[in-house]
């Protein structure tokens, strides 16, 4: 089981609600190009996969080919706290390890500011 916080108004939110599935690509610790591309979000009219190579998960979801690996999730719960993010809870139904490098980890000192 994995939980993911999705900012309100992000295009992915509507897709997750409709399909009840999502995939997560795991980015390498030194892959700043991918981090920069996705860290601030993708606009509603932008192709989130423009300029990057993808693979397709068994459930038909695009995942990043240059990632360390990926997980495909079936959504089993959603929590709306009335805040700026919604919490989505998913059961891992598929995945693959594509590289053995170290993953990027981002830790905040506080969840109250970015």
Buried (B, 14 or more C-beta within 10 A) or exposed (E): EEEBEBEEEBBBBEEBEEEBBBBBBBBBEEBEEBBEBBEEBBEEEEEBBEEBEBBEBEBEBBBBEBBBBBBBBBBEEBEEEEEEBBBBBBEEBBBBEBEEBEEBEEEEEEEEEE
